[in-house]
Amino acid sequence: MERESREMRLAVLIDADNIPYANIKGMLDEIAKLGTPTIKRIYGDWTRPTVAGWKPALLEHAITPIQQYSYTSGKNSTDSAMIIDAMDILHSEKVNGFCLVSSDSDFTRLATRLRESGMFVVGLGEKKTPNPFIVACDKFIYIEIIGSKERPKSKPNAPVASGTSDYEEMDQRFINLLKASIEDLGDDNGWAFLAELGNLIIKKKPDFDPRNYGFLKLTPLIKSLNEYFEVDEREVENKRIKHIYVRVRK
């Protein structure tokens, strides 16, 4: 990531009506990798039994509940409350990033507006989240992959297991995205620095995450595609680290 997580102060705004509470710890752990959640608020009509499951998590994780009554049947008043609060927080200049936790496309314009103001915007939602909201964020994380473990035997273009999303299949469109991104960054010999490649792919496809394909990191994902790509691990002089480069196999 281009920005240091130690410098990233995040406002975490959660839509209780559109996000399951079961994995709140995993979601907050994921957010902590990106920065410090200095503001944590959750929005919903707390008089309704449908959000009752959230209540124990609020005290445990120090999340401030914001009451928003549903004045009209069938309308989600949580949206407007979150949007108003987000703009107030934006102008308070207390944070430099937002994490919008929702699967609702109604927050698309909010994400766009926050980015226009120089904010780093992360979205968390289910795989049913509409694409306009996903691409409006700098980065989007699917809740379903949080806490997932690497599947070492995963293969490109392998059949998707029953009950999993089609997104987990490493299709040709993804291979083409990798090839184009490597060519964008490659030197005269076609080699691209893997860290820069990861950043560029997320800019092109905000919901990219190696875990969507059964890998915890980008490196093993790329290595699994050895019929398409070459990998070169270069030792850094006087340091015990390696820089990884990749290019399209001729």
MIDOSE-1310 file (N, C-alpha, C; in nm, 2 decimals, decimal comma, always signed):
residues 250
mere	+0,08/-0,12/+0,00/+0,00/+0,00/+0,00/+0,09/+0,12/+0,00; +0,04/+0,23/-0,07/+0,13/+0,35/-0,09/+0,14/+0,43/+0,04; +0,03/+0,42/+0,12/+0,03/+0,51/+0,24/+0,07/+0,42/+0,36; +0,15/+0,48/+0,45/+0,19/+0,40/+0,57/+0,07/+0,39/+0,67
srem	+0,04/+0,26/+0,71/-0,07/+0,24/+0,79/-0,06/+0,31/+0,93; +0,06/+0,34/+0,98/+0,08/+0,41/+1,10/+0,03/+0,55/+1,09; +0,03/+0,61/+0,97/-0,02/+0,75/+0,95/-0,17/+0,75/+0,92; -0,23/+0,64/+0,89/-0,36/+0,64/+0,84/-0,46/+0,64/+0,96
rlav	-0,54/+0,74/+0,97/-0,64/+0,75/+1,08/-0,77/+0,73/+1,00; -0,85/+0,63/+1,04/-0,97/+0,59/+0,97/-1,10/+0,62/+1,05; -1,20/+0,66/+0,98/-1,33/+0,67/+1,04/-1,41/+0,55/+0,99; -1,45/+0,46/+1,08/-1,52/+0,34/+1,04/-1,67/+0,36/+1,06
lida	-1,74/+0,35/+0,95/-1,89/+0,37/+0,96/-1,95/+0,25/+0,91; -2,04/+0,19/+0,99/-2,10/+0,06/+0,96/-2,25/+0,07/+0,95; -2,30/+0,01/+0,84/-2,44/+0,00/+0,81/-2,49/-0,13/+0,87; -2,56/-0,12/+0,99/-2,61/-0,24/+1,05/-2,71/-0,31/+0,98
dnip	-2,78/-0,24/+0,89/-2,89/-0,30/+0,81/-2,85/-0,39/+0,70; -2,72/-0,37/+0,66/-2,68/-0,44/+0,54/-2,55/-0,52/+0,56; -2,51/-0,54/+0,68/-2,39/-0,62/+0,71/-2,42/-0,72/+0,82; -2,38/-0,84/+0,81/-2,40/-0,94/+0,92/-2,30/-0,91/+1,03
yani	-2,34/-0,94/+1,15/-2,26/-0,91/+1,27/-2,17/-1,02/+1,31; -2,18/-1,14/+1,25/-2,11/-1,26/+1,29/-1,96/-1,24/+1,29; -1,90/-1,17/+1,19/-1,76/-1,16/+1,18/-1,71/-1,02/+1,21; -1,76/-0,95/+1,31/-1,72/-0,81/+1,34/-1,58/-0,81/+1,38
kgml	-1,53/-0,91/+1,46/-1,39/-0,91/+1,50/-1,30/-0,92/+1,38; -1,33/-1,01/+1,29/-1,25/-1,02/+1,17/-1,24/-0,90/+1,09; -1,36/-0,83/+1,07/-1,37/-0,71/+1,00/-1,28/-0,60/+1,06; -1,28/-0,58/+1,19/-1,20/-0,48/+1,26/-1,05/-0,52/+1,25
deia	-1,02/-0,65/+1,26/-0,88/-0,69/+1,25/-0,83/-0,65/+1,11; -0,92/-0,67/+1,01/-0,88/-0,63/+0,87/-0,86/-0,48/+0,85; -0,94/-0,41/+0,92/-0,93/-0,26/+0,91/-0,80/-0,21/+0,98; -0,77/-0,28/+1,09/-0,65/-0,25/+1,16/-0,52/-0,26/+1,08
klgt	-0,52/-0,35/+0,98/-0,41/-0,37/+0,89/-0,39/-0,24/+0,80; -0,49/-0,17/+0,78/-0,49/-0,05/+0,69/-0,46/+0,08/+0,77; -0,49/+0,08/+0,90/-0,47/+0,21/+0,97/-0,53/+0,20/+1,11; -0,54/+0,31/+1,18/-0,59/+0,32/+1,31/-0,74/+0,37/+1,31
ptik	-0,83/+0,28/+1,35/-0,97/+0,33/+1,35/-1,00/+0,43/+1,47; -0,98/+0,55/+1,44/-1,00/+0,65/+1,55/-1,15/+0,69/+1,58; -1,23/+0,66/+1,48/-1,38/+0,68/+1,50/-1,45/+0,55/+1,45; -1,53/+0,50/+1,54/-1,61/+0,38/+1,50/-1,75/+0,40/+1,54
riyg	-1,84/+0,40/+1,44/-1,98/+0,42/+1,46/-2,06/+0,32/+1,37; -2,17/+0,29/+1,43/-2,26/+0,19/+1,36/-2,40/+0,25/+1,36; -2,47/+0,24/+1,25/-2,60/+0,30/+1,23/-2,71/+0,20/+1,21; -2,82/+0,23/+1,27/-2,94/+0,14/+1,26/-3,05/+0,18/+1,35
dwtr	-3,16/+0,12/+1,33/-3,28/+0,14/+1,42/-3,27/+0,03/+1,53; -3,22/+0,07/+1,64/-3,19/-0,03/+1,75/-3,31/-0,07/+1,82; -3,43/-0,02/+1,78/-3,56/-0,07/+1,84/-3,60/-0,19/+1,76; -3,54/-0,22/+1,65/-3,58/-0,34/+1,57/-3,51/-0,46/+1,60
ptva	-3,58/-0,58/+1,61/-3,51/-0,70/+1,65/-3,41/-0,75/+1,54; -3,41/-0,70/+1,42/-3,32/-0,75/+1,32/-3,18/-0,71/+1,34; -3,16/-0,60/+1,42/-3,02/-0,56/+1,45/-2,97/-0,60/+1,59; -3,06/-0,67/+1,66/-3,03/-0,71/+1,80/-2,89/-0,78/+1,82
gwkp	-2,86/-0,86/+1,72/-2,73/-0,94/+1,72/-2,61/-0,85/+1,73; -2,62/-0,73/+1,69/-2,50/-0,64/+1,69/-2,47/-0,59/+1,83; -2,57/-0,58/+1,92/-2,55/-0,51/+2,05/-2,44/-0,56/+2,14; -2,42/-0,70/+2,15/-2,31/-0,74/+2,23/-2,17/-0,70/+2,18
alle	-2,16/-0,69/+2,04/-2,04/-0,66/+1,98/-2,00/-0,51/+2,00; -2,10/-0,42/+2,02/-2,07/-0,28/+2,03/-1,98/-0,25/+2,16; -2,02/-0,31/+2,27/-1,94/-0,28/+2,39/-1,80/-0,35/+2,38; -1,80/-0,47/+2,33/-1,67/-0,54/+2,32/-1,57/-0,47/+2,23
hait	-1,62/-0,40/+2,13/-1,52/-0,34/+2,03/-1,53/-0,19/+2,03; -1,60/-0,13/+2,13/-1,60/+0,01/+2,15/-1,65/+0,08/+2,03; -1,76/+0,03/+1,98/-1,83/+0,10/+1,86/-1,95/+0,18/+1,91; -1,96/+0,30/+1,87/-2,07/+0,39/+1,91/-2,19/+0,37/+1,83
piqq	-2,30/+0,33/+1,89/-2,43/+0,31/+1,81/-2,50/+0,44/+1,79; -2,54/+0,46/+1,66/-2,62/+0,58/+1,63/-2,76/+0,54/+1,60; -2,85/+0,59/+1,68/-2,99/+0,55/+1,65/-3,05/+0,63/+1,54; -3,11/+0,56/+1,45/-3,18/+0,62/+1,33/-3,31/+0,55/+1,31
ysyt	-3,42/+0,61/+1,35/-3,55/+0,55/+1,33/-3,59/+0,54/+1,19; -3,66/+0,43/+1,16/-3,72/+0,41/+1,02/-3,85/+0,48/+1,01; -3,85/+0,61/+0,96/-3,97/+0,69/+0,96/-4,07/+0,64/+0,86; -4,02/+0,58/+0,75/-4,11/+0,53/+0,64/-4,08/+0,38/+0,61
sgkn	-4,19/+0,30/+0,61/-4,17/+0,16/+0,58/-4,11/+0,14/+0,44; -4,01/+0,05/+0,44/-3,94/+0,02/+0,32/-3,83/+0,11/+0,28; -3,81/+0,22/+0,36/-3,70/+0,31/+0,33/-3,58/+0,29/+0,43; -3,46/+0,30/+0,39/-3,35/+0,28/+0,47/-3,29/+0,42/+0,52
stds	-3,33/+0,46/+0,64/-3,29/+0,59/+0,68/-3,15/+0,59/+0,73; -3,09/+0,47/+0,75/-2,95/+0,46/+0,79/-2,86/+0,53/+0,69; -2,89/+0,52/+0,57/-2,81/+0,58/+0,46/-2,78/+0,72/+0,48; -2,89/+0,80/+0,50/-2,88/+0,94/+0,52/-2,80/+0,98/+0,64
amii	-2,82/+0,91/+0,75/-2,75/+0,94/+0,88/-2,60/+0,91/+0,86; -2,56/+0,80/+0,79/-2,42/+0,78/+0,77/-2,36/+0,88/+0,68; -2,43/+0,92/+0,58/-2,38/+1,02/+0,48/-2,35/+1,16/+0,55; -2,45/+1,20/+0,63/-2,44/+1,33/+0,70/-2,32/+1,32/+0,80
damd	-2,31/+1,21/+0,87/-2,20/+1,20/+0,97/-2,06/+1,20/+0,89; -2,06/+1,13/+0,78/-1,93/+1,12/+0,70/-1,89/+1,26/+0,66; -1,98/+1,34/+0,61/-1,94/+1,48/+0,57/-1,90/+1,56/+0,69; -1,96/+1,55/+0,80/-1,92/+1,62/+0,92/-1,78/+1,58/+0,96
ilhs	-1,75/+1,45/+0,96/-1,62/+1,40/+0,99/-1,52/+1,45/+0,89; -1,55/+1,45/+0,77/-1,46/+1,50/+0,66/-1,42/+1,64/+0,69; -1,51/+1,73/+0,72/-1,48/+1,87/+0,75/-1,41/+1,89/+0,88; -1,42/+1,79/+0,97/-1,35/+1,81/+1,10/-1,20/+1,79/+1,09
ekvn	-1,16/+1,73/+0,98/-1,02/+1,70/+0,95/-0,95/+1,62/+1,06; -1,02/+1,53/+1,12/-0,97/+1,44/+1,22/-0,91/+1,31/+1,17; -0,95/+1,28/+1,04/-0,91/+1,15/+0,98/-0,85/+1,18/+0,84; -0,78/+1,08/+0,79/-0,74/+1,09/+0,65/-0,79/+0,97/+0,56
gfcl	-0,88/+0,90/+0,62/-0,94/+0,79/+0,55/-1,07/+0,74/+0,61; -1,15/+0,68/+0,52/-1,28/+0,62/+0,57/-1,29/+0,48/+0,53; -1,36/+0,40/+0,62/-1,39/+0,26/+0,59/-1,54/+0,25/+0,60; -1,61/+0,23/+0,48/-1,75/+0,22/+0,47/-1,79/+0,08/+0,47
vssd	-1,85/+0,03/+0,57/-1,89/-0,11/+0,59/-2,03/-0,13/+0,55; -2,06/-0,17/+0,43/-2,19/-0,19/+0,38/-2,19/-0,26/+0,24; -2,30/-0,32/+0,21/-2,32/-0,38/+0,08/-2,42/-0,31/-0,01; -2,44/-0,18/+0,03/-2,55/-0,10/-0,03/-2,49/+0,00/-0,13
sdft	-2,54/-0,01/-0,25/-2,49/+0,08/-0,36/-2,52/+0,23/-0,33; -2,61/+0,26/-0,24/-2,65/+0,40/-0,21/-2,53/+0,48/-0,16; -2,42/+0,41/-0,12/-2,30/+0,48/-0,07/-2,20/+0,51/-0,18; -2,24/+0,48/-0,30/-2,14/+0,50/-0,41/-2,10/+0,65/-0,42
rlat	-2,20/+0,74/-0,42/-2,17/+0,88/-0,43/-2,09/+0,93/-0,32; -2,12/+0,88/-0,20/-2,04/+0,92/-0,08/-1,90/+0,88/-0,10; -1,87/+0,76/-0,14/-1,73/+0,71/-0,16/-1,66/+0,80/-0,26; -1,73/+0,83/-0,37/-1,67/+0,92/-0,47/-1,64/+1,06/-0,42
rlre	-1,73/+1,11/-0,34/-1,72/+1,25/-0,28/-1,60/+1,25/-0,18; -1,58/+1,15/-0,10/-1,47/+1,15/-0,01/-1,34/+1,14/-0,08; -1,33/+1,06/-0,18/-1,21/+1,05/-0,26/-1,18/+1,18/-0,33; -1,28/+1,25/-0,38/-1,25/+1,38/-0,44/-1,19/+1,48/-0,34
sgmf	-1,22/+1,46/-0,21/-1,16/+1,54/-0,11/-1,03/+1,49/-0,05; -0,97/+1,39/-0,12/-0,84/+1,35/-0,09/-0,84/+1,24/+0,02; -0,95/+1,18/+0,05/-0,96/+1,07/+0,15/-0,93/+0,94/+0,09; -0,87/+0,85/+0,16/-0,85/+0,71/+0,12/-0,97/+0,64/+0,17
vvgl	-1,04/+0,57/+0,07/-1,17/+0,51/+0,10/-1,16/+0,36/+0,08; -1,19/+0,29/+0,19/-1,20/+0,14/+0,18/-1,34/+0,10/+0,20; -1,39/+0,00/+0,12/-1,52/-0,05/+0,14/-1,51/-0,20/+0,19; -1,60/-0,24/+0,28/-1,61/-0,38/+0,32/-1,76/-0,42/+0,30
gekk	-1,78/-0,53/+0,23/-1,92/-0,57/+0,20/-1,92/-0,71/+0,15; -2,04/-0,76/+0,14/-2,06/-0,90/+0,09/-2,03/-0,90/-0,06; -2,02/-1,03/-0,12/-1,99/-1,04/-0,26/-2,11/-1,00/-0,34; -2,23/-0,98/-0,28/-2,34/-0,93/-0,36/-2,34/-0,78/-0,38
tpnp	-2,24/-0,71/-0,32/-2,23/-0,56/-0,33/-2,22/-0,52/-0,48; -2,31/-0,43/-0,52/-2,31/-0,38/-0,66/-2,17/-0,32/-0,70; -2,14/-0,34/-0,83/-2,01/-0,30/-0,88/-1,98/-0,14/-0,87; -2,08/-0,06/-0,89/-2,06/+0,09/-0,88/-2,00/+0,13/-0,74
fiva	-2,05/+0,07/-0,63/-1,99/+0,10/-0,50/-1,85/+0,05/-0,49; -1,82/-0,07/-0,54/-1,69/-0,13/-0,53/-1,59/-0,04/-0,60; -1,62/+0,00/-0,73/-1,52/+0,08/-0,80/-1,51/+0,22/-0,76; -1,60/+0,27/-0,67/-1,59/+0,40/-0,62/-1,49/+0,41/-0,51
cdkf	-1,45/+0,29/-0,45/-1,35/+0,29/-0,34/-1,21/+0,27/-0,39; -1,11/+0,32/-0,31/-0,97/+0,29/-0,34/-0,95/+0,14/-0,33; -1,01/+0,08/-0,23/-0,99/-0,07/-0,21/-1,12/-0,12/-0,16; -1,16/-0,24/-0,20/-1,28/-0,31/-0,15/-1,25/-0,45/-0,11
iyie	-1,29/-0,49/+0,01/-1,27/-0,62/+0,07/-1,40/-0,69/+0,09; -1,40/-0,81/+0,04/-1,52/-0,90/+0,06/-1,52/-0,96/+0,20; -1,63/-0,95/+0,27/-1,63/-1,00/+0,40/-1,61/-1,15/+0,40; -1,66/-1,22/+0,30/-1,65/-1,37/+0,29/-1,51/-1,42/+0,30
iigs	-1,41/-1,34/+0,26/-1,27/-1,39/+0,25/-1,19/-1,36/+0,38; -1,25/-1,28/+0,47/-1,18/-1,24/+0,59/-1,16/-1,37/+0,68; -1,03/-1,39/+0,72/-1,00/-1,50/+0,80/-0,98/-1,63/+0,71; -0,98/-1,61/+0,58/-0,96/-1,73/+0,50/-0,81/-1,78/+0,50
kerp	-0,79/-1,91/+0,47/-0,66/-1,96/+0,48/-0,62/-2,00/+0,33; -0,49/-2,00/+0,31/-0,44/-2,03/+0,18/-0,47/-2,18/+0,14; -0,51/-2,20/+0,02/-0,53/-2,33/-0,04/-0,41/-2,36/-0,13; -0,31/-2,43/-0,08/-0,18/-2,44/-0,17/-0,21/-2,52/-0,30
kskp	-0,31/-2,60/-0,30/-0,33/-2,68/-0,42/-0,42/-2,61/-0,53; -0,45/-2,48/-0,50/-0,54/-2,41/-0,59/-0,47/-2,40/-0,73; -0,55/-2,42/-0,84/-0,49/-2,41/-0,97/-0,57/-2,31/-1,06; -0,50/-2,24/-1,15/-0,58/-2,15/-1,23/-0,68/-2,23/-1,32
napv	-0,79/-2,16/-1,33/-0,90/-2,22/-1,42/-0,96/-2,35/-1,37; -0,93/-2,38/-1,24/-0,99/-2,50/-1,18/-1,14/-2,48/-1,16; -1,22/-2,59/-1,16/-1,36/-2,57/-1,14/-1,39/-2,52/-1,00; -1,49/-2,43/-0,99/-1,52/-2,37/-0,86/-1,60/-2,47/-0,78
asgt	-1,56/-2,48/-0,65/-1,63/-2,57/-0,56/-1,78/-2,53/-0,55; -1,86/-2,63/-0,52/-2,00/-2,60/-0,51/-2,03/-2,51/-0,40; -2,11/-2,41/-0,42/-2,15/-2,31/-0,32/-2,06/-2,19/-0,31; -1,95/-2,19/-0,38/-1,86/-2,07/-0,38/-1,89/-1,98/-0,49
sdye	-1,84/-1,85/-0,48/-1,87/-1,75/-0,58/-1,79/-1,77/-0,71; -1,85/-1,74/-0,82/-1,77/-1,74/-0,95/-1,65/-1,66/-0,95; -1,65/-1,56/-0,86/-1,53/-1,46/-0,85/-1,41/-1,54/-0,81; -1,42/-1,65/-0,74/-1,30/-1,72/-0,70/-1,23/-1,79/-0,82
emdq	-1,30/-1,81/-0,93/-1,23/-1,87/-1,04/-1,14/-1,78/-1,11; -1,02/-1,83/-1,13/-0,91/-1,74/-1,20/-0,93/-1,75/-1,35; -1,02/-1,66/-1,40/-1,05/-1,67/-1,54/-0,96/-1,59/-1,63; -0,98/-1,60/-1,76/-0,89/-1,54/-1,85/-0,89/-1,39/-1,84
rfin	-1,00/-1,33/-1,80/-1,00/-1,18/-1,78/-0,90/-1,14/-1,68; -0,88/-1,22/-1,57/-0,79/-1,18/-1,46/-0,65/-1,20/-1,51; -0,62/-1,31/-1,59/-0,49/-1,33/-1,65/-0,45/-1,21/-1,74; -0,55/-1,17/-1,82/-0,52/-1,05/-1,91/-0,49/-0,93/-1,83
llka	-0,56/-0,91/-1,72/-0,54/-0,79/-1,63/-0,39/-0,79/-1,58; -0,35/-0,91/-1,53/-0,21/-0,92/-1,49/-0,11/-0,89/-1,60; -0,14/-0,95/-1,71/-0,04/-0,93/-1,83/-0,03/-0,78/-1,86; -0,15/-0,71/-1,87/-0,15/-0,57/-1,91/-0,08/-0,49/-1,80
sied	-0,10/-0,52/-1,68/-0,04/-0,44/-1,57/+0,11/-0,46/-1,57; +0,16/-0,59/-1,59/+0,30/-0,61/-1,60/+0,36/-0,54/-1,71; +0,30/-0,53/-1,82/+0,35/-0,46/-1,94/+0,35/-0,31/-1,91; +0,26/-0,26/-1,84/+0,25/-0,12/-1,80/+0,38/-0,08/-1,72
lgdd	+0,42/-0,17/-1,63/+0,53/-0,14/-1,54/+0,66/-0,19/-1,58; +0,67/-0,28/-1,67/+0,79/-0,35/-1,71/+0,90/-0,26/-1,76; +1,03/-0,31/-1,73/+1,14/-0,24/-1,78/+1,17/-0,28/-1,92; +1,29/-0,25/-1,97/+1,32/-0,28/-2,11/+1,32/-0,43/-2,14
ngwa	+1,34/-0,51/-2,03/+1,33/-0,66/-2,05/+1,20/-0,72/-2,00; +1,11/-0,63/-1,97/+0,97/-0,68/-1,94/+0,95/-0,71/-1,79; +1,05/-0,69/-1,70/+1,04/-0,72/-1,56/+0,97/-0,61/-1,49; +0,87/-0,65/-1,40/+0,80/-0,55/-1,32/+0,82/-0,59/-1,17
flae	+0,83/-0,49/-1,09/+0,85/-0,51/-0,95/+0,71/-0,55/-0,89; +0,71/-0,66/-0,82/+0,58/-0,72/-0,77/+0,51/-0,63/-0,68; +0,57/-0,55/-0,59/+0,50/-0,46/-0,50/+0,43/-0,35/-0,58; +0,49/-0,30/-0,68/+0,43/-0,20/-0,77/+0,31/-0,26/-0,85
lgnl	+0,33/-0,39/-0,89/+0,23/-0,45/-0,96/+0,10/-0,47/-0,88; +0,12/-0,50/-0,75/+0,00/-0,52/-0,66/-0,07/-0,39/-0,64; +0,00/-0,28/-0,63/-0,06/-0,15/-0,61/-0,14/-0,11/-0,74; -0,08/-0,14/-0,86/-0,15/-0,10/-0,98/-0,27/-0,18/-1,00
iikk	-0,27/-0,31/-0,97/-0,39/-0,39/-0,99/-0,50/-0,34/-0,91; -0,48/-0,30/-0,78/-0,58/-0,25/-0,70/-0,64/-0,12/-0,75; -0,56/-0,04/-0,81/-0,61/+0,08/-0,87/-0,70/+0,05/-0,99; -0,67/-0,05/-1,06/-0,75/-0,09/-1,17/-0,87/-0,17/-1,13
kpdf	-0,86/-0,25/-1,03/-0,97/-0,33/-0,98/-0,97/-0,33/-0,83; -1,04/-0,24/-0,76/-1,04/-0,22/-0,62/-1,07/-0,34/-0,54; -1,15/-0,44/-0,59/-1,18/-0,56/-0,51/-1,08/-0,67/-0,53; -0,96/-0,64/-0,59/-0,86/-0,74/-0,61/-0,80/-0,78/-0,47
dprn	-0,80/-0,91/-0,45/-0,73/-0,96/-0,32/-0,69/-1,10/-0,35; -0,56/-1,14/-0,33/-0,52/-1,28/-0,36/-0,61/-1,38/-0,29; -0,67/-1,35/-0,18/-0,76/-1,44/-0,10/-0,88/-1,48/-0,18; -0,92/-1,39/-0,28/-1,03/-1,43/-0,36/-1,01/-1,55/-0,45
ygfl	-0,88/-1,58/-0,47/-0,83/-1,69/-0,55/-0,77/-1,80/-0,47; -0,78/-1,80/-0,34/-0,73/-1,90/-0,25/-0,58/-1,89/-0,21; -0,53/-1,76/-0,22/-0,39/-1,74/-0,18/-0,39/-1,62/-0,08; -0,30/-1,63/+0,02/-0,29/-1,52/+0,11/-0,21/-1,40/+0,06
kltp	-0,12/-1,42/-0,03/-0,03/-1,32/-0,08/-0,03/-1,32/-0,23; +0,02/-1,22/-0,29/+0,03/-1,21/-0,44/+0,14/-1,30/-0,49; +0,25/-1,31/-0,42/+0,36/-1,39/-0,47/+0,32/-1,54/-0,50; +0,26/-1,61/-0,40/+0,22/-1,75/-0,44/+0,12/-1,76/-0,55
liks	+0,03/-1,66/-0,56/-0,07/-1,66/-0,66/+0,00/-1,65/-0,80; +0,10/-1,56/-0,81/+0,17/-1,54/-0,94/+0,25/-1,67/-0,97; +0,31/-1,73/-0,87/+0,39/-1,85/-0,89/+0,31/-1,96/-0,94; +0,18/-1,96/-0,89/+0,09/-2,07/-0,94/+0,06/-2,06/-1,09
lney	+0,08/-1,94/-1,14/+0,05/-1,92/-1,28/+0,18/-1,93/-1,37; +0,26/-2,03/-1,34/+0,39/-2,03/-1,41/+0,38/-2,06/-1,56; +0,27/-2,10/-1,60/+0,26/-2,12/-1,75/+0,24/-1,98/-1,82; +0,21/-1,88/-1,74/+0,19/-1,74/-1,80/+0,30/-1,65/-1,76
fevd	+0,36/-1,67/-1,64/+0,45/-1,56/-1,59/+0,58/-1,63/-1,54; +0,69/-1,55/-1,55/+0,82/-1,58/-1,49/+0,84/-1,50/-1,37; +0,90/-1,56/-1,27/+0,93/-1,49/-1,14/+1,08/-1,49/-1,12; +1,14/-1,37/-1,08/+1,28/-1,36/-1,05/+1,29/-1,30/-0,91
erev	+1,36/-1,37/-0,82/+1,38/-1,33/-0,68/+1,52/-1,28/-0,67; +1,53/-1,15/-0,65/+1,67/-1,08/-0,65/+1,70/-1,04/-0,50; +1,82/-1,08/-0,46/+1,87/-1,05/-0,33/+1,91/-0,90/-0,33; +1,88/-0,83/-0,22/+1,92/-0,69/-0,21/+2,05/-0,69/-0,14
enkr	+2,15/-0,62/-0,19/+2,28/-0,62/-0,14/+2,29/-0,57/+0,00; +2,36/-0,64/+0,09/+2,38/-0,60/+0,23/+2,25/-0,61/+0,31; +2,15/-0,68/+0,26/+2,02/-0,69/+0,33/+1,97/-0,83/+0,32; +1,90/-0,88/+0,42/+1,85/-1,02/+0,41/+1,71/-1,02/+0,36
ikhi	+1,69/-0,95/+0,25/+1,56/-0,95/+0,19/+1,57/-0,97/+0,04; +1,46/-1,01/-0,02/+1,46/-1,03/-0,17/+1,35/-0,95/-0,23; +1,38/-0,89/-0,34/+1,28/-0,82/-0,42/+1,24/-0,91/-0,53; +1,11/-0,92/-0,55/+1,05/-1,01/-0,65/+1,00/-0,94/-0,77
yvrv	+1,05/-0,99/-0,88/+1,01/-0,93/-1,01/+0,93/-1,03/-1,09; +0,85/-0,99/-1,18/+0,77/-1,08/-1,26/+0,76/-1,03/-1,40; +0,75/-1,12/-1,50/+0,73/-1,07/-1,64/+0,64/-1,18/-1,71; +0,58/-1,14/-1,82/+0,50/-1,23/-1,90/+0,59/-1,33/-1,97
rk	+0,56/-1,46/-1,96/+0,63/-1,56/-2,02/+0,62/-1,55/-2,17; +0,73/-1,56/-2,24/+0,72/-1,55/-2,39/+0,68/-1,68/-2,45
